[in-house]
Amino acid sequence: MTGDSDVMPPRVTRRKTRDATVLDVAAAAGVSPSTVSRAIREPQSVSEAAYAAVMRAVEETSYVPNRAASNLASNRSGTVAAVMPAMSYSVFADTIHGLEAVLSEAGIQLFLGTTDYDSGREEKILGAFLGRRPDGIVLVGASHTPGTRQLLRRSRIPVVETWDWSDDPIDSLVGFSNGAAFTAVVEFVLAAGYRHPTFGGWLTGDDSRAHSRRDAFRDTLSRLRPGEPVRIVDTAARGISVEAGAWLVDEVRKIHPETDVLVCASDIFATGAILQAQSLGLRVPEDLAVTGFGDFEVSRFLHPPLTTIQTPNEGIGRRAGELLLERIAHSDADPVSIDLGFTLLRRASA
């Protein structure tokens, strides 16, 4: 009988494994390594037959391109960072969808950050993103802290501001004038015969676009109806929500009962306002008309459908992405400002 000391331990063997390389793909496809690299980076630079052969070989070998090495060699990260107030609002989600569609076609990864309308938080988020050296930055809004502006200008990275208009953009700009859009709303309701409009929105935070809309309301009303009181109601701590829009109706009826049209800074408020007015037995627009801003998807399905400003949400994102790609490819290209405009949609709520 053999003793325990004579028992040999089980032999463990390990099969050597390694990741597939460009050489493996080239051998499987029957092309040169340089053709593999070009087919992956710039498909349009190789023939359709070569591209098809390389893609089959990539699948067969489970090849994963080493983006880190490629980015290091090109001094690019292959990423773009976008910073916006929130992702929960469909208008900003549409913008991101347009942006991502353009960037993904170019093989660029999109990173997202949200500020909750806090300019100080925007500065911190950008500081963190810039530490990763993205190839470009997209911002919602054109109003920032001095620290943010300094960070971005020192970075020498292409920047596209969106959803606003400015005579002093940091770099490139794609958007529209919130002031001009809201001027169009006020001119419309006054021309429609409404005598006592009230503005409703959130003015407590750092939403410069809401402030621009408020200013346009005040200035246009004072210009076209001198002597008419300028009625402005801030949702304050209630922020931006459907519930805040419902509260606006209650508050306006209490402090400005003569109001015949509630001019809301966003469709979110307008939605809550219409629902609350109807719950109180008010007819819209006969007893209280309501207008919005943004043309959110729900707006056309309200009863009555909402009169509002339609903004080029997805178009802003797509054009911002195209501008970034142009600036990344040609670093000496001049910044541009593109005004995509807006459309006043007259529906049955006013």
DRENGU-383831 format. One record per residue (C-alpha): residue number from 1; chain; y, z, x. Coordinates in Angstrom, 2 decimals, decimal comma, always signed. Layout:
N
   num   cadena        yy        zz        xx
   NUM        A         Y         Z         X
...
//
This chain:
350
   num   cadena        yy        zz        xx
     1        A     +0,00     +0,00     +0,00
     2        A     +3,39     -0,87     +1,38
     3        A     +5,95     +1,93     +1,61
     4        A     +9,37     +1,86     +0,09
     5        A    +10,86     +1,29     +3,52
     6        A     +9,07     -2,04     +3,73
     7        A    +10,54     -3,36     +0,46
     8        A    +13,11     -6,01     +1,22
     9        A    +16,22     -6,00     -0,96
    10        A    +16,60     -8,98     -3,28
    11        A    +18,41    -11,85     -1,63
    12        A    +21,63    -12,78     -3,32
    13        A    +22,72    -16,34     -2,81
    14        A    +26,10    -17,71     -3,76
    15        A    +26,77    -21,34     -4,42
    16        A    +29,90    -22,32     -2,62
    17        A    +32,44    -23,61     -5,07
    18        A    +35,84    -25,17     -4,57
    19        A    +38,55    -26,82     -6,58
    20        A    +38,56    -30,58     -6,76
    21        A    +41,12    -32,27     -4,53
    22        A    +43,06    -35,50     -4,62
    23        A    +40,46    -36,92     -2,23
    24        A    +37,70    -36,16     -4,75
    25        A    +39,62    -37,87     -7,53
    26        A    +40,39    -40,87     -5,31
    27        A    +36,70    -41,25     -4,38
    28        A    +35,61    -41,00     -8,02
    29        A    +38,23    -43,48     -9,17
    30        A    +37,78    -45,91     -6,28
    31        A    +41,46    -45,83     -5,37
    32        A    +43,57    -44,39     -2,57
    33        A    +44,83    -40,77     -2,63
    34        A    +48,40    -42,06     -2,82
    35        A    +47,53    -44,03     -5,97
    36        A    +46,13    -40,83     -7,52
    37        A    +49,37    -38,98     -6,73
    38        A    +51,52    -41,75     -8,16
    39        A    +49,38    -42,09    -11,29
    40        A    +49,81    -38,37    -12,02
    41        A    +53,51    -38,10    -11,14
    42        A    +54,77    -41,53    -12,20
    43        A    +52,24    -43,34    -14,45
    44        A    +54,55    -46,30    -14,84
    45        A    +54,33    -47,01    -11,10
    46        A    +50,64    -48,01    -11,16
    47        A    +48,65    -50,60    -13,11
    48        A    +47,08    -49,71    -16,43
    49        A    +43,61    -50,17    -14,92
    50        A    +44,38    -47,84    -12,00
    51        A    +45,89    -45,25    -14,32
    52        A    +42,84    -45,33    -16,61
    53        A    +40,48    -44,99    -13,63
    54        A    +42,43    -42,03    -12,24
    55        A    +42,52    -40,24    -15,60
    56        A    +38,76    -40,68    -16,00
    57        A    +38,23    -39,28    -12,51
    58        A    +40,55    -36,35    -13,21
    59        A    +38,45    -35,46    -16,24
    60        A    +35,14    -35,92    -14,42
    61        A    +36,18    -33,74    -11,46
    62        A    +38,16    -31,19    -13,54
    63        A    +41,03    -31,75    -11,14
    64        A    +44,13    -29,61    -11,66
    65        A    +47,25    -30,84     -9,84
    66        A    +48,77    -28,28     -7,49
    67        A    +52,21    -28,10     -9,04
    68        A    +53,35    -25,36     -6,70
    69        A    +52,73    -27,49     -3,61
    70        A    +54,27    -30,54     -5,24
    71        A    +57,35    -28,58     -6,31
    72        A    +57,71    -27,05     -2,85
    73        A    +57,61    -30,47     -1,26
    74        A    +60,21    -31,86     -3,65
    75        A    +62,39    -28,72     -3,67
    76        A    +62,02    -28,58     -7,46
    77        A    +60,39    -26,00     -9,70
    78        A    +59,38    -28,34    -12,52
    79        A    +60,98    -25,95    -15,01
    80        A    +64,04    -25,73    -17,24
    81        A    +65,34    -22,49    -18,78
    82        A    +66,91    -22,36    -22,23
    83        A    +68,85    -19,36    -23,53
    84        A    +69,74    -19,04    -27,22
    85        A    +70,71    -16,35    -29,74
    86        A    +67,37    -16,25    -31,59
    87        A    +64,25    -18,27    -32,28
    88        A    +63,85    -17,05    -35,86
    89        A    +66,49    -19,45    -37,23
    90        A    +65,23    -22,94    -37,99
    91        A    +68,35    -24,66    -36,62
    92        A    +67,71    -23,30    -33,11
    93        A    +63,97    -23,91    -33,40
    94        A    +64,78    -27,55    -34,19
    95        A    +66,94    -27,76    -31,08
    96        A    +64,15    -26,34    -28,91
    97        A    +61,68    -28,78    -30,46
    98        A    +63,91    -31,72    -29,47
    99        A    +64,49    -30,34    -26,00
   100        A    +60,83    -29,63    -25,34
   101        A    +59,78    -33,07    -26,57
   102        A    +61,96    -34,76    -23,95
   103        A    +61,12    -32,41    -21,08
   104        A    +57,36    -32,38    -21,66
   105        A    +57,30    -36,17    -21,40
   106        A    +58,68    -35,71    -17,88
   107        A    +56,16    -32,98    -17,05
   108        A    +58,74    -30,21    -17,06
   109        A    +57,90    -26,74    -18,37
   110        A    +60,41    -25,01    -20,65
   111        A    +61,16    -21,26    -20,36
   112        A    +62,94    -19,50    -23,24
   113        A    +65,15    -16,44    -23,47
   114        A    +66,96    -14,96    -26,49
   115        A    +70,16    -12,92    -26,48
   116        A    +70,45    -11,61    -30,06
   117        A    +74,10    -12,68    -29,86
   118        A    +74,76    -10,30    -26,94
   119        A    +76,79    -11,95    -24,15
   120        A    +75,89     -9,19    -21,70
   121        A    +72,21     -9,80    -22,35
   122        A    +72,76    -13,53    -21,80
   123        A    +74,11    -12,76    -18,32
   124        A    +71,07    -10,61    -17,46
   125        A    +68,59    -13,18    -18,72
   126        A    +70,26    -15,94    -16,74
   127        A    +70,23    -13,79    -13,60
   128        A    +66,46    -13,38    -13,98
   129        A    +65,91    -17,09    -14,67
   130        A    +68,06    -18,21    -11,75
   131        A    +65,93    -16,10     -9,43
   132        A    +63,10    -18,52    -10,23
   133        A    +65,27    -21,54     -9,39
   134        A    +64,81    -23,68    -12,50
   135        A    +65,82    -27,33    -12,21
   136        A    +68,24    -26,99    -15,13
   137        A    +69,72    -24,61    -17,72
   138        A    +70,39    -25,16    -21,43
   139        A    +72,65    -22,70    -23,28
   140        A    +73,51    -22,33    -26,95
   141        A    +77,26    -21,83    -27,10
   142        A    +80,17    -22,44    -24,75
   143        A    +81,61    -18,92    -24,65
   144        A    +80,23    -16,68    -21,90
   145        A    +81,14    -13,67    -19,80
   146        A    +83,03    -14,35    -16,53
   147        A    +79,91    -13,15    -14,73
   148        A    +77,75    -15,76    -16,47
   149        A    +80,15    -18,57    -15,66
   150        A    +80,27    -17,48    -12,02
   151        A    +76,46    -17,25    -11,80
   152        A    +75,99    -20,74    -13,14
   153        A    +78,69    -22,41    -11,09
   154        A    +77,41    -20,83     -7,89
   155        A    +73,83    -21,87     -8,65
   156        A    +74,70    -25,59     -8,42
   157        A    +71,97    -26,22    -10,99
   158        A    +72,65    -28,71    -13,82
   159        A    +73,79    -26,87    -16,95
   160        A    +74,11    -28,20    -20,50
   161        A    +75,94    -26,08    -23,08
   162        A    +75,14    -26,89    -26,71
   163        A    +76,04    -26,14    -30,32
   164        A    +79,74    -25,81    -29,56
   165        A    +82,76    -27,60    -28,16
   166        A    +84,99    -26,67    -25,24
   167        A    +87,78    -28,17    -23,16
   168        A    +86,42    -26,27    -20,16
   169        A    +82,62    -26,62    -20,08
   170        A    +80,69    -25,19    -17,15
   171        A    +79,01    -28,56    -16,58
   172        A    +77,78    -30,92    -19,31
   173        A    +78,15    -30,29    -23,03
   174        A    +76,31    -31,57    -26,13
   175        A    +77,46    -30,32    -29,50
   176        A    +80,21    -30,47    -32,08
   177        A    +83,34    -28,59    -33,07
   178        A    +82,53    -25,62    -35,28
   179        A    +86,23    -25,37    -36,06
   180        A    +86,48    -28,98    -37,22
   181        A    +83,33    -28,60    -39,31
   182        A    +84,60    -25,52    -41,10
   183        A    +87,99    -27,13    -41,62
   184        A    +86,14    -29,87    -43,50
   185        A    +84,46    -27,25    -45,71
   186        A    +87,75    -25,56    -46,61
   187        A    +89,48    -28,87    -47,28
   188        A    +86,59    -29,82    -49,56
   189        A    +86,60    -26,66    -51,69
   190        A    +90,39    -26,75    -52,10
   191        A    +90,30    -30,44    -53,06
   192        A    +87,52    -29,61    -55,56
   193        A    +89,92    -27,29    -57,36
   194        A    +88,85    -23,85    -56,17
   195        A    +91,89    -21,58    -55,89
   196        A    +90,70    -18,33    -54,36
   197        A    +88,15    -18,81    -51,53
   198        A    +86,70    -15,91    -49,56
   199        A    +85,05    -16,23    -46,14
   200        A    +81,83    -14,30    -45,56
   201        A    +80,02    -13,90    -42,25
   202        A    +79,09    -11,72    -39,30
   203        A    +82,08    -11,19    -37,02
   204        A    +81,16     -7,94    -35,26
   205        A    +78,92     -9,47    -32,57
   206        A    +79,46    -11,98    -29,79
   207        A    +78,87    -15,07    -31,93
   208        A    +81,83    -17,18    -30,86
   209        A    +80,82    -19,95    -33,25
   210        A    +81,22    -17,59    -36,23
   211        A    +84,66    -16,62    -34,91
   212        A    +85,60    -20,30    -34,66
   213        A    +84,55    -20,84    -38,27
   214        A    +86,53    -17,80    -39,39
   215        A    +89,61    -19,03    -37,54
   216        A    +89,30    -22,49    -39,07
   217        A    +89,01    -20,94    -42,54
   218        A    +92,16    -18,89    -41,99
   219        A    +94,21    -21,69    -40,43
   220        A    +93,21    -24,37    -42,94
   221        A    +93,80    -22,14    -45,94
   222        A    +97,21    -21,09    -44,62
   223        A    +98,15    -24,71    -43,96
   224        A    +97,04    -26,13    -47,30
   225        A    +97,70    -23,16    -49,54
   226        A   +100,62    -21,21    -48,03
   227        A   +101,03    -17,83    -49,65
   228        A    +97,38    -17,57    -50,69
   229        A    +95,81    -14,37    -49,29
   230        A    +93,27    -14,94    -46,53
   231        A    +90,14    -13,12    -47,70
   232        A    +87,57    -12,39    -45,01
   233        A    +84,52    -10,15    -45,39
   234        A    +82,45     -9,14    -42,34
   235        A    +78,81     -8,14    -42,82
   236        A    +79,24     -5,88    -39,75
   237        A    +76,14     -3,76    -39,08
   238        A    +74,18     -5,80    -41,64
   239        A    +74,20     -8,71    -39,21
   240        A    +72,84    -12,12    -40,17
   241        A    +70,29    -12,02    -42,96
   242        A    +69,58    -13,05    -46,53
   243        A    +70,08     -9,41    -47,50
   244        A    +73,54     -9,49    -45,93
   245        A    +74,33    -12,55    -48,04
   246        A    +73,36    -10,66    -51,18
   247        A    +75,58     -7,78    -50,08
   248        A    +78,48    -10,21    -49,63
   249        A    +78,40    -11,06    -53,34
   250        A    +78,52     -7,39    -54,33
   251        A    +81,29     -6,62    -51,84
   252        A    +83,39     -9,66    -52,74
   253        A    +83,18     -8,88    -56,45
   254        A    +84,34     -5,35    -55,68
   255        A    +87,26     -6,01    -53,30
   256        A    +88,19     -9,62    -54,16
   257        A    +87,16    -10,09    -57,80
   258        A    +89,39    -13,15    -58,13
   259        A    +87,16    -15,10    -55,70
   260        A    +85,91    -18,36    -57,19
   261        A    +84,12    -19,72    -54,10
   262        A    +82,32    -17,81    -51,35
   263        A    +82,53    -19,82    -48,12
   264        A    +79,67    -18,56    -45,93
   265        A    +79,46    -18,88    -42,15
   266        A    +75,74    -19,72    -42,39
   267        A    +73,16    -20,97    -44,87
   268        A    +71,37    -17,65    -44,36
   269        A    +74,23    -15,78    -46,04
   270        A    +74,64    -18,50    -48,66
   271        A    +70,98    -18,27    -49,65
   272        A    +71,24    -14,54    -50,25
   273        A    +74,53    -15,00    -52,08
   274        A    +73,12    -17,55    -54,55
   275        A    +70,04    -15,44    -55,26
   276        A    +72,12    -12,30    -55,76
   277        A    +74,67    -14,04    -57,99
   278        A    +71,88    -15,29    -60,22
   279        A    +70,24    -11,86    -60,35
   280        A    +73,57    -10,51    -61,67
   281        A    +73,68    -13,16    -64,39
   282        A    +76,41    -15,21    -62,69
   283        A    +76,34    -18,98    -62,99
   284        A    +76,61    -20,96    -59,76
   285        A    +79,01    -22,71    -59,41
   286        A    +80,75    -22,01    -62,74
   287        A    +81,30    -18,27    -62,17
   288        A    +81,01    -18,27    -58,39
   289        A    +80,61    -21,29    -56,14
   290        A    +78,91    -20,94    -52,75
   291        A    +78,94    -23,03    -49,57
   292        A    +76,97    -22,67    -46,35
   293        A    +76,71    -23,99    -42,81
   294        A    +73,69    -25,43    -41,01
   295        A    +71,61    -27,18    -43,70
   296        A    +68,56    -24,95    -43,23
   297        A    +65,38    -26,37    -44,76
   298        A    +65,51    -24,01    -47,74
   299        A    +69,08    -25,02    -48,63
   300        A    +68,18    -28,21    -50,45
   301        A    +65,52    -26,39    -52,50
   302        A    +67,77    -23,64    -53,83
   303        A    +68,79    -23,82    -57,47
   304        A    +71,40    -25,16    -57,40
   305        A    +71,03    -26,91    -54,02
   306        A    +73,51    -25,69    -51,43
   307        A    +76,68    -27,49    -50,40
   308        A    +76,74    -27,15    -46,63
   309        A    +77,44    -28,63    -43,21
   310        A    +74,53    -30,55    -41,72
   311        A    +74,34    -30,21    -37,94
   312        A    +72,34    -32,47    -35,57
   313        A    +69,94    -29,69    -34,57
   314        A    +67,06    -31,63    -33,03
   315        A    +69,39    -34,32    -31,73
   316        A    +71,29    -31,72    -29,74
   317        A    +68,08    -30,64    -28,04
   318        A    +66,92    -34,17    -27,29
   319        A    +70,27    -35,25    -25,85
   320        A    +70,51    -32,07    -23,78
   321        A    +67,07    -32,79    -22,34
   322        A    +68,00    -36,38    -21,53
   323        A    +71,18    -35,26    -19,79
   324        A    +69,28    -32,72    -17,72
   325        A    +66,73    -35,31    -16,61
   326        A    +69,54    -37,63    -15,57
   327        A    +71,27    -34,88    -13,58
   328        A    +68,00    -33,71    -11,97
   329        A    +67,18    -37,25    -10,86
   330        A    +70,75    -38,00     -9,75
   331        A    +72,42    -34,82     -8,53
   332        A    +75,68    -36,66     -7,86
   333        A    +76,03    -37,82    -11,49
   334        A    +79,21    -36,70    -13,22
   335        A    +79,03    -34,11    -16,01
   336        A    +79,57    -35,51    -19,50
   337        A    +80,57    -34,07    -22,89
   338        A    +78,96    -35,58    -25,98
   339        A    +80,20    -34,81    -29,50
   340        A    +77,36    -35,47    -31,95
   341        A    +79,51    -34,59    -34,95
   342        A    +78,49    -33,10    -38,32
   343        A    +78,06    -34,11    -41,95
   344        A    +79,42    -32,38    -45,05
   345        A    +76,66    -32,40    -47,68
   346        A    +78,06    -32,00    -51,17
   347        A    +75,43    -30,54    -53,47
   348        A    +75,57    -28,65    -56,74
   349        A    +76,49    -25,13    -55,52
   350        A    +80,19    -26,02    -55,16
//
